[in-house]
Amino acid sequence: MGSVTAEPSLDRRARRTRAALRAALLDLIAERPLSRIAVSDVTRRADVNRSTFYEHYDDVHGLAADACTRTFDELIAATPVLLPVSGEAERRRGRAELAAVFAHIAERAGLYRALLGPDGSARVIDHLHQRLTIAVHVNLTRPGDGGTHAGDPAAVPHDPAAAALAGALLGAATDWLRRGCPTTPDRLADSLWTGLTETIANA
């Protein structure tokens, strides 16, 4: 898969170009499978030339990995993922936020299915697992914060419980995608909620 330069090191114009390419790809994935999207499709939709594309990405798969990890990071940053619950209001909020994570994945099912499936990207799988592990670790170690994950650290100490919970969540999403999302995000969240929150409470 193509390499991706760290975003903070880019100038404003380069960041705008990358954002346009990511947005174009996400639009196209809503219309057709990732395997049927060519570089020319992306550049045409983003209104950039082909040489500009190759200044930033080696191929469509590299762009897809970047788009996937960034949109997932933005989602998690705004979401109190698997927040420990101590009352009915928190239970409703936490379950709704978990359903929102699955709804986000369902809206981009073509992208996530391509990158998390058997022919997908190990880099994306690893990134999503790490990001979820950090979010769960923050909830386990700072249960009183109750906020989002916008200020999460880039890394956390070894936390087997958080890693296991993150793996369960990612595994459930991957299985759901592989089966064609046979149930709604709300029902999937309901089926997981009790077990996940009980594990958090006992961690």
C-alpha positions in Angstrom: 0.0 0.0 0.0 1.2 3.5 -0.7 2.9 5.6 1.9 1.2 8.6 3.5 3.0 11.7 4.6 2.2 13.1 8.1 -0.5 15.7 7.7 0.9 18.3 10.2 4.1 18.7 8.1 2.1 19.7 5.0 1.4 23.3 4.0 -2.1 24.7 3.8 -2.4 24.1 0.1 -1.3 20.5 0.4 -3.7 19.9 3.3 -6.6 21.3 1.2 -5.6 19.0 -1.7 -5.6 15.9 0.5 -8.9 16.9 2.0 -10.4 17.3 -1.5 -9.1 13.9 -2.5 -10.4 12.2 0.6 -13.8 13.8 0.2 -13.9 12.8 -3.5 -13.1 9.2 -2.6 -15.8 9.0 0.1 -18.3 10.4 -2.4 -17.4 7.8 -5.0 -17.5 4.9 -2.5 -21.1 5.8 -1.9 -21.7 5.0 -5.6 -19.6 2.0 -6.3 -17.1 -0.5 -4.7 -13.6 0.6 -3.9 -12.2 -2.0 -6.3 -14.0 -0.2 -9.2 -12.6 3.3 -8.4 -9.6 4.5 -10.4 -7.2 7.4 -9.8 -8.8 9.2 -12.7 -12.2 8.9 -11.1 -10.9 10.5 -7.9 -9.0 13.3 -9.6 -12.0 14.1 -11.8 -14.3 14.3 -8.8 -11.8 16.3 -6.7 -10.9 18.6 -9.7 -7.2 18.0 -9.4 -4.8 16.6 -12.0 -3.3 13.2 -12.0 0.2 14.4 -11.2 -1.1 16.2 -8.1 -2.6 13.0 -6.9 0.7 11.2 -7.1 2.4 13.9 -5.1 0.4 12.8 -2.1 -0.6 9.1 -2.6 0.8 6.1 -4.5 -2.6 4.6 -5.3 -6.3 4.6 -4.5 -5.7 2.1 -1.7 -3.3 4.5 0.0 -5.8 7.3 -0.3 -8.5 5.0 1.1 -6.4 4.1 4.1 -5.8 7.8 4.8 -9.5 8.7 4.4 -10.6 5.8 6.5 -8.3 6.4 9.5 -8.9 10.2 9.4 -12.7 10.0 9.3 -12.6 7.3 12.0 -10.4 9.5 14.2 -12.8 12.4 13.8 -15.7 10.2 14.8 -14.0 8.9 17.9 -12.7 12.3 18.9 -16.3 13.5 19.1 -17.7 10.4 20.9 -17.5 9.1 24.5 -16.9 5.6 23.3 -17.9 2.9 25.8 -18.3 5.4 28.6 -18.7 3.6 32.0 -22.3 4.1 33.1 -23.6 4.8 36.6 -27.2 5.7 35.8 -30.0 5.4 33.2 -29.2 8.7 31.5 -25.6 7.6 31.0 -26.7 4.2 29.8 -28.9 5.8 27.1 -26.2 8.2 26.0 -23.5 5.5 25.9 -25.6 3.1 23.9 -26.6 5.9 21.5 -22.9 6.8 21.0 -22.1 3.2 20.3 -24.9 3.0 17.7 -23.5 6.2 16.2 -20.1 4.5 15.7 -21.8 1.6 13.8 -24.0 4.0 11.8 -20.8 5.8 10.7 -19.3 2.5 9.6 -22.5 1.5 7.8 -22.6 4.8 5.9 -19.1 4.0 4.5 -19.6 0.2 4.4 -17.9 -0.1 1.0 -14.7 1.6 2.4 -14.6 -0.3 5.7 -15.5 -3.6 4.0 -12.7 -3.2 1.5 -10.1 -2.2 4.2 -11.1 -4.5 7.0 -11.9 -7.6 4.9 -9.7 -10.5 3.9 -8.0 -8.5 1.2 -7.9 -5.3 3.2 -5.3 -3.2 5.0 -3.4 -4.4 8.0 -2.4 -0.8 8.6 -6.0 0.3 8.8 -7.0 -2.6 11.1 -4.1 -1.8 13.4 -4.8 1.9 13.5 -8.5 1.4 14.3 -7.7 -1.0 17.0 -5.1 1.3 18.6 -7.5 4.3 18.4 -10.3 2.3 20.1 -7.9 1.0 22.7 -6.8 4.5 23.6 -10.5 5.6 23.9 -11.4 2.7 26.1 -8.3 3.1 28.2 -9.2 6.8 28.8 -12.7 5.8 29.9 -11.3 3.1 32.3 -8.8 5.4 33.9 -10.7 8.7 33.8 -14.3 7.6 34.4 -15.3 11.0 35.8 -14.4 13.0 32.7 -17.6 12.1 30.8 -16.4 14.0 27.7 -15.3 13.2 24.2 -12.0 11.8 23.0 -10.7 15.0 21.3 -7.9 15.3 23.8 -6.9 11.7 24.0 -3.1 11.0 24.0 -1.4 9.5 21.0 -0.5 6.4 23.0 -1.3 4.8 26.4 0.4 2.3 28.7 -0.2 -1.4 28.2 -3.8 -2.1 29.0 -5.0 -5.6 28.2 -8.6 -5.0 29.2 -8.8 -1.9 26.9 -7.2 -3.8 24.1 -9.6 -6.7 24.5 -12.6 -4.5 24.5 -11.4 -2.6 21.5 -10.8 -5.9 19.7 -14.3 -7.1 20.5 -15.8 -3.9 19.1 -13.7 -4.0 16.0 -14.4 -7.7 15.5 -18.1 -7.2 15.8 -18.0 -4.4 13.2 -15.9 -6.5 10.8 -18.2 -9.5 11.1 -21.3 -7.2 10.6 -19.8 -5.8 7.5 -18.8 -9.2 6.1 -22.4 -10.4 6.5 -23.7 -7.3 4.7 -24.9 -5.4 7.8 -27.8 -7.7 8.4 -29.1 -5.7 11.4 -29.4 -2.0 12.1 -26.7 0.0 14.0 -29.2 0.4 16.9 -29.8 -3.3 17.2 -26.1 -4.2 16.9 -25.4 -1.7 19.7 -28.1 -3.3 21.8 -26.7 -6.8 21.3 -23.3 -5.7 22.4 -24.1 -3.1 25.1 -24.7 -5.2 28.2 -21.6 -7.4 27.7 -19.3 -4.5 26.9 -20.4 -2.3 29.8 -20.2 -5.2 32.3 -16.7 -5.9 31.1 -15.8 -2.3 31.6 -17.3 -2.2 35.1 -15.2 -5.3 36.1 -12.0 -4.1 34.5 
